[in-house]
């Protein structure tokens, strides 16, 4: 089988020394510098006027590393005729038809899910945490960073304490209590009693009370739980102070509500001042 003719060594060396053509633009390749070859020399005087980047925008340079511009933060509009761009870690997600001008999108964090920051605050995304670190005063490099995925632990906080209720015997009343906590707290209802010796005693409900029902469910907001206590039918001995108690691995909290019971035909409704008209 005939062999392919080999080039003489001097000619082969000459071919190796010839310069290679530059890569074609648009292939994602750049030259030795950070600027694209097709950008040309930077002429700052031809850049659009730029005073500052209002928060929560992110100040940056254009693709030619010449003109200053604002990159959209999470939730900002992107695309469109102006070609608005999103900040680092964000993607321009399309919106539903008719929700925005055609061709525009919304800057969304590429990494979904809440995170816990080193400042003990819960952020809706790691992008929101980075934006906060960008605009917050810097005590030292890396002062604000992601501590872990998911929300930060939070001791129970009663965001909506029970309000006092009153009704006549045979009717019904209910109290409600809203608590925010991470992890989800255990919420119990207790009645504040007095022992024969005069010390305070907490009776855990419902106990043996067939006319008392308790319900707990999540909401109305994230990391919140709501508990109800329903008393039906109402008896005179149900009158008193009720405690909403919430606890998790981080701490506990409680709030009080009062139930007043009026016996039909015996008690009179307390006189309440008539509300004044406000102009």
KOLDOGU-730953 format. One record per residue (C-alpha): residue in three letters; x, y negated, z negated. Coordinates in steps of 0.05 Angstrom, whole numbers. Layout:
# residues N
> resn	px	py	pz
> ALA	X	Y	Z
...
This chain:
# residues 279
> resn	px	py	pz
> UNK	0	0	0
> UNK	32	-66	21
> UNK	48	-115	-35
> UNK	26	-188	-34
> UNK	82	-234	-15
> UNK	112	-271	-74
> UNK	128	-345	-71
> UNK	201	-363	-76
> UNK	219	-385	-147
> UNK	232	-458	-129
> UNK	163	-465	-97
> UNK	128	-431	-156
> UNK	163	-479	-205
> UNK	140	-538	-163
> UNK	66	-516	-166
> UNK	70	-509	-242
> UNK	94	-580	-249
> UNK	38	-610	-207
> UNK	-13	-650	-250
> UNK	-82	-619	-259
> UNK	-144	-660	-240
> UNK	-182	-692	-298
> UNK	-245	-656	-323
> UNK	-309	-679	-290
> UNK	-352	-726	-332
> UNK	-415	-699	-364
> UNK	-386	-632	-386
> UNK	-378	-653	-458
> UNK	-302	-659	-451
> UNK	-264	-722	-471
> UNK	-194	-747	-460
> UNK	-140	-752	-511
> UNK	-175	-810	-545
> UNK	-244	-813	-577
> UNK	-274	-853	-519
> UNK	-304	-822	-457
> UNK	-262	-831	-393
> UNK	-322	-861	-356
> UNK	-331	-916	-409
> UNK	-275	-960	-383
> UNK	-241	-1014	-425
> UNK	-280	-1041	-484
> UNK	-305	-1112	-475
> UNK	-336	-1133	-542
> UNK	-360	-1199	-513
> UNK	-408	-1161	-469
> UNK	-440	-1122	-527
> UNK	-510	-1141	-550
> UNK	-513	-1188	-609
> UNK	-508	-1149	-674
> UNK	-512	-1183	-742
> UNK	-524	-1125	-790
> UNK	-561	-1059	-794
> UNK	-621	-1065	-840
> UNK	-632	-1007	-888
> UNK	-647	-951	-880
> UNK	-613	-955	-812
> UNK	-542	-928	-805
> UNK	-489	-974	-774
> UNK	-447	-939	-722
> UNK	-412	-948	-654
> UNK	-440	-929	-586
> UNK	-415	-869	-546
> UNK	-359	-911	-517
> UNK	-336	-930	-588
> UNK	-343	-1004	-569
> UNK	-410	-1036	-587
> UNK	-442	-1035	-656
> UNK	-512	-1006	-661
> UNK	-562	-978	-711
> UNK	-577	-904	-715
> UNK	-646	-883	-739
> UNK	-654	-854	-808
> UNK	-701	-796	-824
> UNK	-772	-815	-802
> UNK	-750	-869	-754
> UNK	-772	-870	-681
> UNK	-723	-845	-629
> UNK	-718	-838	-553
> UNK	-763	-882	-511
> UNK	-740	-934	-461
> UNK	-690	-963	-510
> UNK	-658	-894	-520
> UNK	-657	-902	-595
> UNK	-612	-850	-627
> UNK	-616	-814	-694
> UNK	-562	-813	-747
> UNK	-515	-756	-763
> UNK	-549	-691	-783
> UNK	-615	-713	-752
> UNK	-650	-690	-689
> UNK	-701	-727	-646
> UNK	-764	-684	-650
> UNK	-821	-695	-602
> UNK	-888	-719	-629
> UNK	-958	-696	-614
> UNK	-989	-723	-550
> UNK	-1022	-790	-562
> UNK	-988	-800	-630
> UNK	-935	-847	-602
> UNK	-913	-878	-535
> UNK	-893	-825	-484
> UNK	-820	-804	-488
> UNK	-811	-825	-561
> UNK	-797	-778	-618
> UNK	-784	-777	-693
> UNK	-717	-769	-727
> UNK	-720	-706	-768
> UNK	-667	-673	-812
> UNK	-637	-612	-779
> UNK	-633	-578	-847
> UNK	-703	-573	-878
> UNK	-719	-566	-951
> UNK	-712	-606	-1015
> UNK	-645	-611	-1050
> UNK	-621	-631	-1119
> UNK	-570	-688	-1121
> UNK	-513	-695	-1170
> UNK	-551	-754	-1200
> UNK	-607	-707	-1224
> UNK	-657	-732	-1172
> UNK	-695	-689	-1122
> UNK	-689	-710	-1049
> UNK	-737	-687	-993
> UNK	-677	-666	-951
> UNK	-601	-666	-951
> UNK	-605	-723	-899
> UNK	-643	-766	-949
> UNK	-588	-751	-1000
> UNK	-533	-772	-952
> UNK	-570	-836	-935
> UNK	-576	-852	-1009
> UNK	-502	-839	-1019
> UNK	-487	-885	-960
> UNK	-525	-945	-987
> UNK	-515	-933	-1062
> UNK	-457	-968	-1099
> UNK	-397	-921	-1098
> UNK	-365	-907	-1165
> UNK	-315	-859	-1133
> UNK	-311	-817	-1069
> UNK	-362	-761	-1070
> UNK	-399	-794	-1127
> UNK	-466	-770	-1100
> UNK	-470	-701	-1069
> UNK	-516	-640	-1066
> UNK	-516	-602	-1131
> UNK	-559	-544	-1105
> UNK	-615	-527	-1058
> UNK	-686	-537	-1083
> UNK	-713	-588	-1132
> UNK	-676	-609	-1195
> UNK	-699	-580	-1261
> UNK	-747	-626	-1297
> UNK	-775	-622	-1367
> UNK	-851	-627	-1369
> UNK	-880	-698	-1364
> UNK	-954	-710	-1374
> UNK	-972	-756	-1316
> UNK	-1047	-756	-1331
> UNK	-1066	-745	-1404
> UNK	-1136	-720	-1423
> UNK	-1188	-774	-1431
> UNK	-1238	-774	-1488
> UNK	-1306	-743	-1474
> UNK	-1373	-742	-1510
> UNK	-1440	-711	-1501
> UNK	-1500	-683	-1539
> UNK	-1505	-613	-1567
> UNK	-1526	-562	-1515
> UNK	-1494	-601	-1458
> UNK	-1422	-593	-1433
> UNK	-1357	-632	-1432
> UNK	-1289	-621	-1401
> UNK	-1219	-648	-1409
> UNK	-1163	-647	-1357
> UNK	-1088	-655	-1361
> UNK	-1037	-664	-1304
> UNK	-964	-645	-1315
> UNK	-902	-651	-1272
> UNK	-845	-602	-1285
> UNK	-793	-557	-1251
> UNK	-796	-499	-1259
> UNK	-872	-493	-1264
> UNK	-893	-501	-1337
> UNK	-939	-459	-1379
> UNK	-998	-502	-1400
> UNK	-1041	-485	-1461
> UNK	-1098	-520	-1497
> UNK	-1101	-524	-1572
> UNK	-1149	-553	-1622
> UNK	-1119	-595	-1678
> UNK	-1147	-568	-1744
> UNK	-1136	-581	-1818
> UNK	-1119	-524	-1865
> UNK	-1151	-521	-1935
> UNK	-1084	-547	-1961
> UNK	-1089	-609	-1916
> UNK	-1034	-589	-1867
> UNK	-1044	-593	-1791
> UNK	-1058	-528	-1756
> UNK	-1061	-516	-1680
> UNK	-1113	-465	-1657
> UNK	-1095	-435	-1589
> UNK	-1156	-435	-1543
> UNK	-1200	-403	-1520
> UNK	-1190	-352	-1575
> UNK	-1257	-322	-1597
> UNK	-1297	-382	-1571
> UNK	-1345	-354	-1519
> UNK	-1367	-425	-1499
> UNK	-1296	-447	-1479
> UNK	-1264	-434	-1412
> UNK	-1194	-455	-1389
> UNK	-1167	-460	-1318
> UNK	-1097	-479	-1292
> UNK	-1076	-489	-1220
> UNK	-1021	-524	-1181
> UNK	-1026	-595	-1156
> UNK	-1048	-646	-1139
> UNK	-977	-664	-1119
> UNK	-913	-624	-1110
> UNK	-884	-595	-1174
> UNK	-948	-613	-1212
> UNK	-1000	-570	-1248
> UNK	-1069	-588	-1273
> UNK	-1104	-554	-1332
> UNK	-1178	-560	-1351
> UNK	-1217	-540	-1412
> UNK	-1292	-533	-1406
> UNK	-1338	-530	-1468
> UNK	-1408	-505	-1451
> UNK	-1455	-506	-1488
> UNK	-1429	-559	-1534
> UNK	-1436	-549	-1609
> UNK	-1426	-596	-1667
> UNK	-1366	-556	-1691
> UNK	-1332	-567	-1624
> UNK	-1320	-640	-1642
> UNK	-1248	-658	-1654
> UNK	-1180	-670	-1623
> UNK	-1153	-625	-1568
> UNK	-1080	-619	-1548
> UNK	-1054	-605	-1478
> UNK	-986	-571	-1487
> UNK	-937	-558	-1429
> UNK	-870	-521	-1434
> UNK	-816	-493	-1389
> UNK	-743	-473	-1396
> UNK	-721	-546	-1397
> UNK	-768	-576	-1449
> UNK	-840	-589	-1470
> UNK	-892	-644	-1474
> UNK	-961	-654	-1502
> UNK	-1019	-703	-1500
> UNK	-1084	-709	-1540
> UNK	-1157	-719	-1522
> UNK	-1218	-728	-1567
> UNK	-1286	-695	-1559
> UNK	-1346	-728	-1593
> UNK	-1410	-688	-1603
> UNK	-1477	-721	-1619
> UNK	-1534	-680	-1646
> UNK	-1598	-694	-1609
> UNK	-1649	-729	-1654
> UNK	-1598	-741	-1709
> UNK	-1541	-783	-1683
> UNK	-1544	-847	-1644
> UNK	-1498	-866	-1588
> UNK	-1445	-916	-1610
> UNK	-1459	-986	-1586
> UNK	-1412	-1005	-1530
> UNK	-1405	-1078	-1507
> UNK	-1436	-1092	-1439
> UNK	-1383	-1102	-1384
> UNK	-1373	-1173	-1361
> UNK	-1383	-1191	-1289
> UNK	-1318	-1211	-1253
> UNK	-1322	-1261	-1197
